[in-house]
């Protein structure tokens, strides 16, 4: 029994890995093209939202997102809404000076927000494409799986709204690029990637932790990530001096305060129900292809309805429609093939182990954290695409490629239809009609 266990563990022990591709001008051009496509999708989607979503009445309506808080913090150094640096450690330092510079030069703050989200789309798509090339996928396959990312429910829903999630996806995608494409001896690049992951979202640091452990080894990973933590702590302290209403993420009280966002807390307070399976399904599937949105009640600590919001947490599978079902089946096939390809591919086991551990950590976290799991999809979806791309190395390569093409077409159409339906509900609610 013990021998079987150790043999199983040994399959996931990282082995030496070297990037499979040296980037050329053609790769850079392709990354630019996919980045510009990402910008177009982001800008187009942002046009559907009524600007009132960024006013105080827009709180929580879009899958419990807080666009008024984010816009206020980006635009006003003295805003009280900087407090979520408790989980987005350097978001104020990264966004507020840039927003101030652009608004001082005549740009409207909502335009600035849309521009920053579009830029995040550019960086996420370009980084992901290069990460796929570094993994060894041909240009056509890397383009296809980047298309999967752009056609996903995650991209269409979360890169069209000014929030913290698009920047979080960028931080994940950059770590993936380093994971697949940077040599283990380039210590400073790994350090910057780790700092970036932690700076935007605390839980995204997990992708840097798993990546450094699997590529650099435990001893180097510990020293590098301690250095990254110290850098972010120092910058967060400086940020606190600049913006007094920010929070210091490393204080124990901030972590304890996050317990109120868990579903266990909601269950105890009777403000929601704990459904771990729905959460895991949302992580693995809804992030790629979403069912129809619903208008649901948000309740306070006494269980009393206080607002109507948009959600897909409990939407029935039947609401996908025919096109959505094709996309759903295609995605599940690609995921299954990605699992087989990753387990079978010895040369890339370090990468597969890193992203698998990261996705497992995200699944464990969101089994208990957050009432609407889709809210956090952008944090981990780039890694899920890279996981799915391991289908290229499986015996199911041909059907997986056909499924990925079907997903891009049918998933893109279905997700955009559901996005428009969700925006219509949100606009109606925020305008009080």
Secondary structure, DSSP 8 states (H G I E B T S, - for coil): -HHHHHHHHHTTS------S----HHHHHHHHHHHHHHHHHHHHHHTTS-GGGGSGGGTTTBTT--HHHHHHHHH-TT-GGGGGGGTSTTHHHHHHHHHHHHHHTT--HHHHHHHHHHHHHHHHHHHHHHHHHHHT--HHHHHHHHHHHHHSHHHHHHSSS-SSHHHHHHHHHHHHHHHHHS-TT-HHHHHHHHHHHHHH-GGGHHHHHHHHHHHH-HHHHHHHHHHHHHHHHHHHHHHHHH-TT---TTSHHHHHHGGGGBHHHHHHHTSS---HHHHHHIIIIITTS----EEEEEE-TTS-EEEEEEE-TT--GGGGHHHHHHHHHHHHHHHHHHHHHHHH-STTHHHHHHHHHHHHHHHHHHTTB-SSGGGGHHHHHHHHHHHHHGGGGSTTHHHHHHHHHHIIIIIHHHHHHHHHHHHHHHHHHHTT-
